[in-house]
Amino acid sequence: MSQHVLDIQQQIAALSHAQQDRLAFIDFSLQYFGHVARTELIQRFQTGLAASTRDFTTYKELAPDNLHLIHQTKRYHRGEHFNPLFKHNPEVILTSLSRGFGNGISSGVQPSEQCFDAVRLIHPDANIIASIMRAIHNRLAIKCRYVSVSSGESERAIVPHSIVNNGHRWHVRAYDRKSNTFRDFVCTRFTQVDVMSSAIRVHEASAYDEQWQGMVTLRLIPHPSLSSSLAIELDYAMEEGHLILHLRAAIAAYVLRQWQVDCSAEHNLVGQGCQLALANHDVLEKIENVGLTLGATLSR
């Protein structure tokens, strides 16, 4: 670690905890959204105009290349040579963004000694997520290098509109200019992401993603092969032996796969760990990526 970086860290440590929080919010907004305004800082922390001005002055003294003010928009925009002052933990950031909450304070989660989470998602690089989030926030396309299982690494242009936790990993829902379709891209498979400056085309916006905009209803029941269904009904808080889920069509297959739902027409996946079955089999006709589910057979 260079002496310059150490000096900056010491200067930050000398600030009050409240001001560190505000500077972290500025840093986070620049990194993940590409811009931030004094009004946003005031609204977030209930501070006055003079205090927010001092915060931006302090931030600029610490990192002069990280932001520049565009007077027409009254916003500070991310500098071309931006280098974050704070380490934003990808796990906390993704969880915060998915819950509609992000204040830039992204230290790691302190694990409990009494409560354990057996499954941990592999979290993508913070810089990759930051670039994708800026593109989503500002309705821009990205030029990226992406590694697929079938064709290896290639360069492509996509228009992302959402980041999704599908239960196993984080993926990006985006319009793919190569195939001219909306598709899912696994976040950890991006090796390089550059935000493009040109405006997206009308048909590339999320409003035209039919699978994303379309909602489906899944009716789940305990698997008929089970001798007793009560335990499963309790596990999933079922009412009258059913669990009703209303989901985006683009996400439904992931949920069915994660919960190991038997989607065969006759519920004949016996002895394969399926504790749930899909009661309304016809809903699969509305799901594009139905091949991810267990036992689904359709004439499409």
N, C-alpha and C positions, 0 to 999 in steps of 0.2 A: 504494500500500500504506500503510495507516494506521500511526501510530506505535505503537499498541497491538500490532498484529500483529508489527511489527519487534522490539518488546521481548520478545514471547513467543519469537520465533525465536532471539533472542540468548540467552535463558535456556536454551532447548533445546540450542543449540550449546555452551553451557558445561558441559553434563552429559557424563559419560563415554559412550563409544560403546556400551558394554554397556547402560547405563540408557536411552539413546535407543532401542535395539532393543526393550527391554521396554515402554517407553511407546508405541512404534509398534505393538506387539502389542495393547496395551490399546485404542488408537485404532482399529486395524483391526477388532478383535472387536466393538467398539461399533458401528462403521459398517456392517459386513457381516452380523453375526449379531444385533445388538441387545442383547447382554449379555456379561459376562465375569466370572469369579470368580477369587479369589486362588489357588485350587487349580490353575486352568488355567495361570496365570502360573508357579507353582512347578513344575508338571509340565513346562512348555515349556522353561524356562530353568534348571531344577535349582537354584533359589534357596530360601532359607529363608522362613518365615512373616514374620519381622520385615522382611526385605528387600522382600518383595512388598507389605507394608503401606506401607512408605516410598514405593514406586513409585506406588501408588494415591494416596497423599497428595500426592506431587509432581504427578501428573497432574491432580488436582482443584484444586491451587493454580494451575496453568496454564490450566485450562478448567473452572471450577466449574459451568457449566451443561451440561456434556457427559455427566454421569453422576450417578446417585443410587443409593444402596444400599438394596435391599429385604431387610430382615433375615430374613424368612421363608424366602427362597430363598438367602440368603447370596451374592447376585450383585449386581454393579453393572449397572444398566440404562441404556440410552441415553436421554439427556435430550431433551425435546421440541425444544429449541433447539440441538441438537448441531451443532457446527461442527468438522470434523476438524483436528487439530493437524498432521497429516502429509499430504502429497500422495501418494495411493495411485494409482500408474500403472495405468490400466485393463488394458493389455496384460499386465502382469506379474500383476495380481490374477486375471484370468480364467484365465491359464495355470496359476497356482498353485492356484486353486480346482479346476480341472479335473483336476489331478494329486493332489488331496488334500493339498495343502501350502499353508499360508498363515500367515506369521509376522508380517505387518504391515510388513515391510521391503520396500517396493514402489517402489524407485527404478527409473528407466528402464534398459533394456538397453543396454549399451555395444556398438555394432556392431563387427564384426570388419573389418579392412582386407583380409583375405584370403578371407573366406567370406561370401557374400551370399545373402540370401533374396529371390527375385524377387517373391514375392507377399506382400502385407501385408493382413490383414483390417482392415476399418474397425471400430474399437472404439467401443462405445457409451459414453455419458456415465457417469462413475464413480458419480454419485449415483443414477442410474437403476438400475444394477447393484446398488448397495448396498441399495436399497429392495427389489428383487426377491429378493436373497439373504436378507434378513431375513425376508421372507414365507415363503420356502422353508424356512429353518432353523427357523422357529417355527410352521410349518403354518398359515399365515394366507392370506387372499385379498387381492388388491390391487384398488383402484379406479384406473383409468388412462385416459389419453387415448392412442389408438393410430391411426396413419395406415396405411390399407391401400391397395393399388393400385386396387382396384375401387370402394371406397366413400368414400375420403378419410378425414378425421379424425372419430373418434367416441369416445364415452365408453362404457366397458364394465367389467365386473367379471370377473376371472379368478382361478384358483387355480393358481399356478405350482408345479411340483415339480422341474424340472431346467433347467439352462442347458447348451446344446449347441453345440459348434463343428462345423458341418456341412461344413467345408472352404472355404466361401465367406464365411460370416458367422456371427455368434452368434445363436442363437434360443432362445426360452423354450418349453418344453413345459408346457402348462397346460390346465386344465379351463376352458372358456369358458361362462360362465353365460348368455350370449346364445343360443348355438346348442345348449347342453347336450351338448357333445362335447369331447373332448380335441383340441387343435389346437397348431400351431406359430406362434409370434409372433416376428417379427424384432426383436432388441433395439434396433437403431438407430431403429426406427419409433415407440417410446414417446416421447411429449412430456411426459408427467406421470405419476407413479406415487405413490400414497398407500397405505400398508399399512393394511388394515382390522383392527379389533380382534376381530371376531366369529369364533367357531370355524368351521372348514370343515365341510361336510356329508360324511357317510361316503363317498358315491359320487364325491366330488370328489378323493379321495386318489389318489396314483400307483398304488396297488395295483389300482385299477379301470381303469387305462389299459391296455387289452388290447394295443394296438400297442406300448406301452413295455415291458410285461412279457413279451410274446411274443418269442421268439427265432427267427430264420430262418438257414438255411445257404445261402450263395451259393457256387456252384462256377464259377470263372472260368477261361477258357482263352484262349490267343492267338487273335486273330481269324483265322478260316479263310482269309480273302482274302490274308493275308500269305504271301509266298513262303518266308520263313524265320521260324520261331517262336522260335529259340534266344535272340535278343536280348530278347524280351518275357519269356521264361521267366526269364532272368537278372534283368531289371528288377524282377520281382515275386517273386523267390525261389520259383519254382514247383517242385513236386516231381512228377515224372512227368507234366509238362505241365499241371498243375492248381494252382490256388490256392483253398484253402477258407477262407471267412470266416464266422464265427459272429457275427451282429449282432442288435441289437434291431430289430424290424420297423419301428419308427418312424424309424430312422436309415438303413435299408438303401437306400432310393431315393436319398438324398443321396449315398451312397458310389458307387452305380452311375452317377449323373449326373456326379459329380466326376471319376471315372476314365474317363468316356466309354465305358461298356460297352455294346456292342450287345445290346439285350434283345429284338430281333425273333426270332420263332420260327425263321426260316430263316437268321438272321445275314446279312441282305442289305443292311446299311448299309455299302456299299463306297464308299471315297473320301471319307468324312466324318470322318476322323481317329480312328476307333475301332480301337484296338489290342487290345482285349479283347472277349470275347463271353461271354454268360451261358449256361452249359451246361445248367443245370437250370431251364428256362423256367417250369415249373409253380410255382416258388416265388413268382412274381409275384402269384399268387392270394392270398397271405398278406400282401401289402404294401398298405396303405391308400392311400398317396400315389404309386401306381405311375405316374401321369401325369407325374411328374418325370423318369422314365427315358427313354432314347433307344430308339425303335423298338418299345416294348411295345404290343401290341394285345390286349386281353382282352374277352371278353363277360362283363361283370360284372353 
